[in-house]
Amino acid sequence: MAPLPPTARRDPKTTVQLGRTRTDDYAWMKDDNWKDVLRDPKLLRADIREHLEAENAYTAQMLAGTEALQAQMFAEMKGRVKEDDSSVPASDGAWDYYVRYEIGAEHPIHARRPRGRNDGEVVLLDEDALSKGKAFFQVGAAHHSPDHRLYAWAADEQGSEYYTIRVKDLATGETLPFTVDSAYGDFCFSPDSQWLFWIWRDDNARPARIFRRPARGGEDVLVYEEPDDGMFLGVGTTADDSHIVIHSGNGSTTEQWLIPAADPTAAPVVAEPRQEGVKYELEHWGDRWVIRTNADEAVDFKLAYSMAEIPSRASWVDFVAHQPGRFISGVAAYKDHLVRLERVDALDRLTIMARAGAEHVVAFDEEAYALSLDSGYEYDTTLTRFVYQSPTTPRQWFDYDMASRERTLRKTQEIPSGHDPSRYVARRLTATAADGAQVPITVVMLKDTPLDGSAPLLLYGYGSYGIAMEPSFSIRNLSLVDRGWIWATAHIRGGSDKGWSWFLDGRKEKKVNTFTDFIACAEHLADQGYGARGRMVAYGGSAGGMLMGAVANMRPDLWAGIIAAVPFVDVLNTMSDTTLPLTPPEWPEWGNPLEDEAAYDRIASYSPYDNVAARPYPPVLATGGLSDPRVTYWEPQKWVAKLRQFSTSASPILLKINMDAGHGGASGRFDFLKEIALDYAFAVWAFERAWEKTA
């Protein structure tokens, strides 16, 4: 006899907002003390903890038959990881900096050695040693000072994304006797190495202020305070170390403040005051500023330059014009070269521009691939580094000489258990969306996989915040592909896969395009024999979990199962709660239902939690983290309870909450794989149930 799911009590809470009334039976699952729970999960209210533990126990019981498969998949994934791996060293002055893992270690060692040598290692930070005895441990930023005398790192020990920054004296090996608390996970040293610029998170877990303190300890001085709760903060330095740059922005608007490196205690000066809908980023390139911006309707961005000391918009001169469909996604500056990372039709490319103006494109041959740029530490160099990969090709690190155009392969990702790319095939397909848009799909499978609808298919999607789903190599996905599964990634609107306009066509008033694009991809794959309706599994996380909730409501018939990782499903309630960390900053993405009736009605029309109704839902696995400040634990908890209340099918609805982690799940490199193995085992389990039902 199958175990019974936990019974969630119904305690209706009615909210009247902009003349509209909604009732939430499961609002009690949100602990009023949630801010304290982020910092100390032991403070969670007893009845909520009891319910979550019952949910975890039920999921374990329901998936008990997959434990051997989970263990096997985990062993496979771990077997594809080179346990004593190390990064390609990044040179800076007299040193080569790198990270490496020891066999069995969950976390890396940060180290350096004299430039060009293989001996003389100095350990800067041993993450694995610091993580011992902790249920969660994650390092955010970790930087050496420009004079190479200090090493600083930010560590999170709850998964709450409240970090503590510590600084080590590399001459003595001692950690200095002070900490920077309630910090964001990023920071920077001033170019003269005398100051540490760091970001303070307020009680709502938002980055709200930037402080400066002496790098070896001392009093904090407030440098910048963000007046708008809807803006995120960042701080860094320009590539040529001429300025410290404070970045303020959200999904649609940015603003930059400048501090000259020659006077790091000076008050910051705004470059160009924020203007709603205008995004810009600054880089300093010798005698000029380079500006990447969408100003003047440059939807897919253009580059401008400014010779002014303070590059206000009036001084901007276009020099790489806007081309619709060519998304300029990033810029890296070197003494004599400027590198543009561009995306055209969901494929990346590098364009190298010499200071004199001549440029060339670094070309690649595969049908689908991913490319990332590692600009390194040094400015006065002709070398840049990029990482190339594809769904069938493991990562390759290349040093590229921008002057001679010579590529040097520095490293290929090693798969200890073996990997033969010739066994697999990656394809680029195109689905036609409801409005005629052409939606790319990347598919990877074994070469001999039949295309008659019999193969199990997993369709992955995200589609938010302008984040592109790169056709990358995954040691994890092979555990399904090697079992005859087809892995498909839908490059749907809401991401920037086909440019910034692709993102704009999947946000706010056009958000439904994200969901209908995903459904169109599923339909196209079924029509082409890559899968069959009712026998494919949908997978997405975070905002991709919203996608999962939406397509579960819109087309439950398509799916054999749905995996929703840390799913953002309670959209209307979350976007109406200004105390939550991400609410004001994300109004540009979804709209503000507190003040805008149209935004309220639009969100209410697709919010997964609010649209659960009497439908034959497929099996669902929802996961989350108790300390997650991004998608709070109660969102999947409430959603699962409501799905069980309304579903007209007998399909199991499962919830797994990591009681010791946040948004990213387990912090260790192997512990995290156990969570992925659970997801994939659920996919196999759900598909086999669908097969039994339809056979």
Secondary structure as the mmCIF struct_conf table of DSSP 4:
data_model
#
loop_
_struct_conf.conf_type_id
_struct_conf.id
_struct_conf.beg_label_comp_id
_struct_conf.beg_label_asym_id
_struct_conf.beg_label_seq_id
_struct_conf.end_label_comp_id
_struct_conf.end_label_asym_id
_struct_conf.end_label_seq_id
HELX_LH_PP_P HELX_LH_PP_P1 ALA A 2 ARG A 9
STRN STRN1 LYS A 13 GLN A 17
TURN_TY1_P TURN_TY1_P1 LEU A 18 GLY A 19
STRN STRN2 ARG A 20 ASP A 24
TURN_TY1_P TURN_TY1_P2 ASP A 25 TYR A 26
HELX_RH_3T_P HELX_RH_3T_P1 ALA A 27 MET A 29
BEND BEND1 LYS A 30 LYS A 30
TURN_TY1_P TURN_TY1_P3 ASP A 32 ASN A 33
HELX_RH_AL_P HELX_RH_AL_P1 TRP A 34 ARG A 39
HELX_RH_3T_P HELX_RH_3T_P2 PRO A 41 LEU A 43
BEND BEND2 LEU A 44 LEU A 44
HELX_RH_AL_P HELX_RH_AL_P2 ALA A 46 MET A 62
TURN_TY1_P TURN_TY1_P4 LEU A 63 LEU A 63
HELX_RH_3T_P HELX_RH_3T_P3 ALA A 64 THR A 66
HELX_RH_AL_P HELX_RH_AL_P3 GLU A 67 GLY A 79
TURN_TY1_P TURN_TY1_P5 ARG A 80 ARG A 80
BEND BEND3 VAL A 81 VAL A 81
TURN_TY1_P TURN_TY1_P6 GLU A 83 ASP A 84
STRN STRN3 SER A 86 SER A 86
HELX_LH_PP_P HELX_LH_PP_P2 SER A 87 PRO A 89
STRN STRN4 ALA A 90 ASP A 92
TURN_TY1_P TURN_TY1_P7 GLY A 93 ALA A 94
STRN STRN5 TRP A 95 ARG A 100
TURN_TY1_P TURN_TY1_P8 ILE A 103 GLY A 104
BEND BEND4 GLU A 106 HIS A 107
STRN STRN6 ILE A 109 PRO A 114
TURN_TY1_P TURN_TY1_P9 ARG A 115 GLY A 116
BEND BEND5 ASN A 118 ASP A 119
STRN STRN7 VAL A 122 ASP A 126
HELX_RH_AL_P HELX_RH_AL_P4 GLU A 127 SER A 131
TURN_TY1_P TURN_TY1_P10 LYS A 132 GLY A 133
BEND BEND6 ALA A 135 ALA A 135
STRN STRN8 GLN A 138 HIS A 144
TURN_TY1_P TURN_TY1_P11 PRO A 146 ASP A 147
BEND BEND7 HIS A 148 ARG A 149
STRN STRN9 LEU A 150 ASP A 156
BEND BEND8 GLU A 157 GLU A 161
STRN STRN10 TYR A 163 ASP A 169
TURN_TY1_P TURN_TY1_P12 LEU A 170 THR A 172
HELX_LH_PP_P HELX_LH_PP_P3 GLU A 174 GLU A 174
STRN STRN11 THR A 175 THR A 175
HELX_LH_PP_P HELX_LH_PP_P4 LEU A 176 LEU A 176
BEND BEND9 PRO A 177 PRO A 177
STRN STRN12 VAL A 180 PHE A 189
TURN_TY1_P TURN_TY1_P13 PRO A 191 ASP A 192
BEND BEND10 SER A 193 GLN A 194
STRN STRN13 TRP A 195 ARG A 201
TURN_TY1_P TURN_TY1_P14 ASP A 203 ASN A 204
BEND BEND11 ALA A 205 ALA A 205
STRN STRN14 PRO A 207 PRO A 214
TURN_TY1_P TURN_TY1_P15 ALA A 215 ARG A 216
BEND BEND12 GLY A 217 GLY A 217
STRN STRN15 VAL A 221 GLU A 225
BEND BEND13 PRO A 227 PRO A 227
TURN_TY1_P TURN_TY1_P16 ASP A 229 GLY A 230
STRN STRN16 PHE A 232 THR A 237
TURN_TY1_P TURN_TY1_P17 ALA A 239 ASP A 240
BEND BEND14 ASP A 241 SER A 242
STRN STRN17 HIS A 243 GLY A 249
BEND BEND15 GLY A 251 SER A 252
STRN STRN18 THR A 254 PRO A 260
TURN_TY1_P TURN_TY1_P18 ALA A 261 ALA A 262
BEND BEND16 ASP A 263 ASP A 263
TURN_TY1_P TURN_TY1_P19 PRO A 264 THR A 265
BEND BEND17 ALA A 266 ALA A 266
HELX_LH_PP_P HELX_LH_PP_P5 ALA A 267 PRO A 268
STRN STRN19 VAL A 269 VAL A 270
BEND BEND18 ALA A 271 GLU A 272
TURN_TY1_P TURN_TY1_P20 GLU A 276 GLY A 277
STRN STRN20 TYR A 280 TRP A 285
TURN_TY1_P TURN_TY1_P21 GLY A 286 ASP A 287
STRN STRN21 ARG A 288 THR A 293
TURN_TY1_P TURN_TY1_P22 ALA A 295 GLU A 297
TURN_TY1_P TURN_TY1_P23 VAL A 299 ASP A 300
STRN STRN22 LYS A 302 SER A 306
BEND BEND19 ALA A 308 ILE A 310
HELX_RH_3T_P HELX_RH_3T_P4 ARG A 313 SER A 315
STRN STRN23 VAL A 317 VAL A 320
TURN_TY1_P TURN_TY1_P24 PRO A 324 GLY A 325
STRN STRN24 ARG A 326 ALA A 333
BEND BEND20 LYS A 335 ASP A 336
STRN STRN25 HIS A 337 VAL A 344
TURN_TY1_P TURN_TY1_P25 ASP A 345 ALA A 346
STRN STRN26 LEU A 347 ALA A 354
TURN_TY1_P TURN_TY1_P26 ARG A 355 ALA A 356
BEND BEND21 GLY A 357 GLY A 357
STRN STRN27 GLU A 359 VAL A 362
BEND BEND22 GLU A 366 ALA A 368
STRN STRN28 ALA A 370 ASP A 374
BEND BEND23 TYR A 377 TYR A 377
BEND BEND24 TYR A 379 ASP A 380
BEND BEND25 THR A 382 THR A 382
STRN STRN29 LEU A 383 GLN A 389
BEND BEND26 PRO A 391 THR A 393
STRN STRN30 GLN A 396 ASP A 401
TURN_TY1_P TURN_TY1_P27 MET A 402 SER A 404
STRN STRN31 ARG A 407 THR A 412
TURN_TY1_P TURN_TY1_P28 PRO A 416 SER A 417
HELX_RH_3T_P HELX_RH_3T_P5 PRO A 421 ARG A 423
STRN STRN32 TYR A 424 THR A 432
HELX_LH_PP_P HELX_LH_PP_P6 ALA A 433 ALA A 433
TURN_TY1_P TURN_TY1_P29 ALA A 434 ASP A 435
BEND BEND27 GLY A 436 GLY A 436
STRN STRN33 GLN A 438 LEU A 446
TURN_TY1_P TURN_TY1_P30 LYS A 447 ASP A 448
BEND BEND28 ASP A 452 GLY A 453
BEND BEND29 ALA A 455 ALA A 455
STRN STRN34 LEU A 457 TYR A 460
TURN_TY1_P TURN_TY1_P31 TYR A 465 GLY A 466
TURN_TY1_P TURN_TY1_P32 ILE A 475 ASN A 477
HELX_RH_AL_P HELX_RH_AL_P5 LEU A 478 VAL A 481
TURN_TY1_P TURN_TY1_P33 ASP A 482 GLY A 484
HELX_LH_PP_P HELX_LH_PP_P7 TRP A 485 TRP A 485
STRN STRN35 ILE A 486 ALA A 490
TURN_TY1_P TURN_TY1_P34 ARG A 493 GLY A 494
BEND BEND30 GLY A 495 SER A 496
TURN_TY1_P TURN_TY1_P35 ASP A 497 LYS A 498
HELX_RH_AL_P HELX_RH_AL_P6 TRP A 500 LEU A 504
TURN_TY1_P TURN_TY1_P36 ASP A 505 GLY A 506
BEND BEND31 ARG A 507 ARG A 507
HELX_RH_3T_P HELX_RH_3T_P6 LYS A 508 LYS A 510
TURN_TY1_P TURN_TY1_P37 LYS A 511 LYS A 511
HELX_RH_AL_P HELX_RH_AL_P7 VAL A 512 ASP A 527
TURN_TY1_P TURN_TY1_P38 GLN A 528 GLY A 529
BEND BEND32 TYR A 530 TYR A 530
TURN_TY1_P TURN_TY1_P39 ARG A 533 GLY A 534
BEND BEND33 ARG A 535 ARG A 535
STRN STRN36 MET A 536 GLY A 541
TURN_TY1_P TURN_TY1_P40 SER A 542 SER A 542
HELX_RH_AL_P HELX_RH_AL_P8 ALA A 543 MET A 554
HELX_RH_3T_P HELX_RH_3T_P7 PRO A 556 LEU A 558
STRN STRN37 TRP A 559 ALA A 565
BEND BEND34 VAL A 566 VAL A 566
HELX_RH_AL_P HELX_RH_AL_P9 VAL A 571 THR A 574
TURN_TY1_P TURN_TY1_P41 MET A 575 SER A 576
TURN_TY1_P TURN_TY1_P42 THR A 578 THR A 579
BEND BEND35 LEU A 580 LEU A 580
TURN_TY1_P TURN_TY1_P43 PRO A 581 LEU A 582
HELX_RH_AL_P HELX_RH_AL_P10 THR A 583 TRP A 590
TURN_TY1_P TURN_TY1_P44 PRO A 593 GLU A 595
HELX_RH_AL_P HELX_RH_AL_P11 GLU A 597 TYR A 606
TURN_TY1_P TURN_TY1_P45 PRO A 608 PRO A 608
HELX_RH_3T_P HELX_RH_3T_P8 TYR A 609 ASN A 611
BEND BEND36 ALA A 614 ALA A 614
STRN STRN38 VAL A 620 GLY A 625
TURN_TY1_P TURN_TY1_P46 LEU A 626 SER A 627
BEND BEND37 PRO A 629 VAL A 631
TURN_TY1_P TURN_TY1_P47 TYR A 633 TYR A 633
HELX_RH_AL_P HELX_RH_AL_P12 TRP A 634 PHE A 646
BEND BEND38 SER A 649 SER A 649
STRN STRN39 ILE A 653 ASN A 658
TURN_TY1_P TURN_TY1_P48 MET A 659 ASP A 660
STRN STRN40 GLY A 662 GLY A 662
TURN_TY1_P TURN_TY1_P49 HIS A 663 GLY A 664
STRN STRN41 GLY A 665 GLY A 665
BEND BEND39 SER A 667 GLY A 668
TURN_TY1_P TURN_TY1_P50 ARG A 669 PHE A 670
HELX_RH_AL_P HELX_RH_AL_P13 ASP A 671 THR A 694
#
